[in-house]
Amino acid sequence: MSELPLRAQLASVLGRSAASLSRATGRGDGSVIGGRVALKVEPDLLAKLAQGRRLALVSATNGKTTTTRLIAQALREYGDVATNEHGANMPTGHITALADNKAAVNGVLEVDEKYLPQVLKATNPAFVVLMNLSRDQMDRASEINLLAKKWRTALSQTNTHVIANADDPLVAWAGLGAPNATWVSAGQRWKEDSWCCPECGGHLKREVDPYWECPECGLARPRTTWEVDNADDSLVVPGGQRIKLRMNLPGDANRANAAIAAATAAGYGMHPERTIERLREVTSVAGRYTSVVTMGVEVRLLLAKNPAGWLESFAVLDPPRVPVILAVNAQIPDGKDTSWLWDVDYTVLRDRRVFVMGERRTDLALRLETDGVPFEVADRVDEVLGRLKAERPDITKVDVIANYTAFQQIRTAYGRVQ
């Protein structure tokens, strides 16, 4: 990339210094404060840091952190990658990620859905990667139909190449605004937010999954060139070749993330077989899917922030004999509105031991009671393990599903496992 102007260099140095001080004092990883300080000195710093790079912007309601990590993992085949793969997905975090690796030609940035149009305009990326859109943090975010419209408008004003999940109607409609697109059949388990046509409002016809179309205006699922086959655990690439995925991250959602990552890496010139080899090296993403052993019990951590995420987490739970802990907070990063709990079907938990934790455990308990799911209340994971060990000394495993800040609290209790 080209040399930064003097003002931008000063902003970058001051931002990195603020980030380092934040880390040294234990206040956080410094991504946000570093970006804020830098922006005070040079408001156009993001655009200047992006010049001369091949960037991919990754946005979705669910899976963007994991997909960002997977794409970055693949692209490290070519050298250093500027990325915010552990979060900090607003412009302040993007500035820190790019400033921390000024020499990297390739970059992968996770972008909060609300900020995608702004970051797209500032960075002029080579690729925009879109996976799904569903209800999330309704107390701060737009209705997803409005969000999709903003994406579509922003994409229509650029020359960026979109890599998108054709199975999600909202994402497909937004992506169709771009001049160039690669379409991936990545699946869509959660469909409750996409029964209506985003173009005309008509009822979408979904007779054979994953195909969809609007009988009123003719909007239909784009033709795909990449496809996930969950039954065969394989990825079908352009030309028809099948590549076994065998990912070390669990579930259909991560097969979808891998497919999107492979299609993106192909845009950088990487062969899909080599991409998948590199993706298999990823076993955890910022603590997601990590297992820790405490009190002789393996505790697996799963992050779920909204109805679609909880549905995917339920799909990767261990057999019913394995107890599950559910934890819900309602802090600012989670969204203070917990009404989304009523959109989740908890009946799948009726045949297992369930514990509830978190600041909003009462809300969660009421929801479980309504679905006829027996539960027990607890304050800490170790408390649950103590109860279980007293009753079943041979217990070896427990799953934990938590929303964002509850997940981070539990993760911190175990030393912020990676």
N, C-alpha and C positions, 0 to 999 in steps of 0.2 A: 504494500500500500504506500501511497505518497506521504511525504513528510508533512506533519501537521503544522499549521501556522503557530506562531509564538504564543498567542493567547490561548489557543486550544492545548498546546503543550503544557502551559502553566495550569490550566484547568484540570488536565489529566493528572498531573503530578499532585496537585492539592487533593483531588478526589481519592487517589490511591493512598495518600498519607492519612486522610480521614478514615478510610476503610481499614487500614492497618491499625490505627489507634483504636477503632471500634473492636477489632478482633483481640487486640492486646488487653483491653479492659474487660473482655467477656460480655460486651453489649450485643454481640451478634457477629455475622460474617462480614459485615461492612458494606455489602453490595448496595443497599439503599442509601445510606448516609454518604458513601463515597460519590454516588451519582448526583445526589442533591447538592453537595458542595461544588462539584465540577460544573453543574448547570448554572449555579450562581455566577460563576466566572465567565462561562461561554454558553449562552442559551442554545446555540446551534451545534453543540459538541457532538451529539449523536450522529448528525448528518456528516460531519467532518470525519469522525472515527470510522464511519461505514464506507467512505470513499475507497475505491480500489480493491474492495473485497467481493467475494462470491458468498453472499449470505442466504441462508434459508430461515424464514420466519415460521414458527410452528405454533398453531393456535387451535384450540378446541375446548369444550367444556371438561372432558375427561381424557386423560392419557397424554397431555402435552409434555409434562415433565419427563415421563418415560420415553416418549418418542424423541424428544430432544436429546436425551442421553444416548439412545440407540443410534441416531443419525451421527452424533458427534463421535461415538465409538467407531462407526464405520469409516468416517472421513479421516480419522487419525492414521489410517493407512497411508495418507498423503503427507502427514506432518501435523504440526500444531493446529488446533482448532479453537477459535474464540467462541466461548459459549457460556451460558448461564444455566447449565444443566441441573443445578440444584435448586432452581427457583428464581426469585427476584425478577419477575416477568413483566415489570413495567419499565418505562424509559430510563429511570434511574439505575435499575439493575442492568439494562442493556449497555449503558455507558460504562459501568464498571467492568462488565465482561469484555467489552472491546478494548478498553484502556489497559486492562490487565494483560492482554496479549496482542500488542500492537503489530507484531510481525506476522501474525497469522493471516494468510490470504483467505482461507475458508472460515466461515462462521455459522453457527447454528444458535438461534435465539428463540427461546420460549417466550410467547407474547400473550398477555392477558387478552381475552376476547374483546373487551371494551376498547383496548388501546391499539388493536391491529391496524385500523385505518391510519392513525397518527404515525405509528412506527413504519408502516409501509411507505408512506409519503416521505418520511425522513431518510430512510435507508436505501430505497430503490433496490430491493433484494433480487437475486436471481430466481429464487423459488419462494412460494408461499405454500405451506403445508396445512391442510384443513382436514380434521377427522370427524367431528361430531358437534352438534349443538343441542343442548337440553336445558331445562330450568335449573338455575343455580344462583344463590344469593340474590333473591328477588328484591331485597331491601336496598341493594346498591346497583344492580345491573339492569339493563334494558330488557324488555320482552325479547325473546330470542328471534321473533320474526323481524323486529326492528333492527336487531343486531345483524341478522343475515342480510338485510337490505343495505346496511352501512358497509358491510363487507363487499357486497356485489358492486356497489357504487365505487368504492375505493379501487377495487380490482380492475374495473372498466377503464380507469384513468391511468393505468400503468402498462408496461410491457412484460411484467413478471410472468413466470411460468407457474401455474397452479398444479399442485399434486393433491388430489382430494378423494375422499371417500364417496363414491357414487351411490352407496346404499342409504345414505342419510339425505332425504329430500332437501332439507334446509341448506346443508353444506353444498350439495350439488347445484342448487339454484344460485347460491352465492358464487360458486366457482365458475358457473357458466358466464359470469360477467367478464371473466378474464379472456384475453385474446388467445392464450394457449393453455392447454390443460392435459394432464395425465390422470386417467381415472382408475381408481383402485376399488375392487369389490372387497371391502374390509369388514362388512357385516354391520348390523345395527340391532342389538338385542332390545334396547329400550326404544319403543316406538310411540310412547304416549304423547310426545310433543310434536309429532309430525304426521298427523292424520289428514291435515288440510294442505291444499296446494299453496305454496308460498307465492305463486304468481297471481292466481285468481281467487283463492279462497275456497275452491271446490273441494269435495271429498276425494282423497286419493284412493285409487284402486290398487290393492295389494293382494292379488289372488295367489301369486307364487313368489315366495320370498327368494331372493332379495329384490325382485323387480317391482317397480311402482310406476304409476302413471296417473295423470289427471285426465279423465274423460271429457272434461269441459273445455280446457284450453290447450291440451295436447302436451303439456310439459311431461317429460318422462325421464327415467333413469338413463344417464349417459352410457354409452358403450364402453366397457372396461377393457383394459389390456393387462391388468394385474389382478389376481384373484387369490383369496385365502380359501383353502379347503380344510375346514376344521376337522371333518371326519377322517381325513387322511393325514392331518398334521403337516400339510404341505403348502407351498406357495407356487402358483402357476404364473409364470413370467411371460412377457411378450414372445410369441413364437410357439408357446404351448409347453415349454419345458417345465417339469415339476421338480421342485427342490424341497427336500424334507427340512422342516423348520427345527424341531427338537430344541426349542428354546428352554432356557433355564429360568425364565419368568413364567408363572403359571397362567393358564386360562386362555379363552378365546380372545379376550380384549388385548392380550399381549401378542397374540398371533397377528391381530389387526395392526397393532403398533409396529410390529416387525415388517409387515408388508408395506406399510406406508414408508418406513425408514428405508427399505430396500429400493423402492421406487424413487425416493429422493436421492439416495446414493448413486443410482444409475444416472441421474441427471448430471452428476459430477464425473461420470465416466467409469464408475466402479461396477464390476461384474457381480450379478446377484449371488452367485455361489460364494464368492469371497466375502461379500457383505454378510451373508447369513453366518458364515464361519465366525466373523468378528462379533456379531450380535449374540451368539451363544456364550460369549465370554462374560456377558452382563448377568449377574445373579441377584442384584438388588439395586434400587434407585432411591437414594436419599432415605434409606430405611424401609422403603416399601418392599414387602415380601420377605424381609429379613426374619430369620429365626434366631432367638437368643435362648440359652439354657439357664434357667434359674430354679433353685430348689429341686433340681433334678428333672424339671419339666421343660420341654421345648415350647417356647411361646412364639408364634408366628404373627407378625404385624402386617395388617392390611389397611390401607387408607381408602375411605369412601366418603365423599363430600356432598353427594346429592343422590336422588333416586336412581339415576342411571349407574352411578358408581357402586351403590349398595347392591344393585341387582348383579353386577359383575362380581362383586366380592362373594355373594352367596354362591355363585356358580363355582368358585374354587375352594369352598370350604372342604375340610376333611370329612370323613364319614361321620354319621350322627353320634357315634360313641365319643367323639372329640367335643368337649364343651366349647362354647363361644362366649367371649366377652364383647359387649357392644358399648361404646363410649361416645357421648355427644356433648359438645360445648356449643355456645352461641356467642363467641367473641367476634370482633370485627373481621378477622380473616375468614371466619366460618360463615358470616352472615348472621344477623341477630334473629332472623325469622326462621323458626323451626317448623313451620306448617308443612314443609316438604316431607316431614316424617310420615304424613298421612298418604303420600303417594307411593310409599314403599309397601310391597306385599311381604309381610313377615311370617306368613303361614308356613313357609318352607322351614321355619325353625322349630315347629311344634314337636318334633321328635328328638330334640337334643337339649342338653342342659344350657341354660342361657343366664348370663349375668349382665346387669346394666350398671354403668358408671358414668361419670362426667357431670358437669355443671347443670346440664338439662336432662338428667336421668329420669326425673319425674315425667317430663314430656314423653320420653321414650318408653317409660313403663306403662303409661296410659295407652300409648299406641299398641304395645305388645298385648296388653290386656284385652283391647278391642279385637285383636286378631286371634285371641285364644291361645297365646303363647305364654306358658308358665315362665317366670323369671325370678331372680334373686338380686337384691341390691348390694353393691359393694363400693368401697372408696378407692381401692388400689388393686393392681394386678396381684401383688404378693399376698394380699388378703384372700383373694379368690383361690390362689394356689394353696394357701394354708388350709382352707376349708376342704378343697378337693383331696389333698394329700391325707387329711385326717380320715376321710371316708373311703378313699381309694388309693392306698399307698403305691399301687402299681401304675398310676396314671403317668403318661409320658408326653402328652401333647395338649396344647390349648391354642385356639385361634382367637385373635383380637381384631375386631373391625372398629375403626374410630374415624371421626371426622377430623379436620385439619389440626386445630390446636390441641384437641384431645390426643391425637396421634403424636404430636410433637412432645407433649408432656410425658407420655408413656415412653417414647423413644429416648428422651433426655434422662429419664429414670434409669435407663440401661446404658447410659454413656453415649447417647446419640449414635447408635449403631448405624453402620453404613449399609 
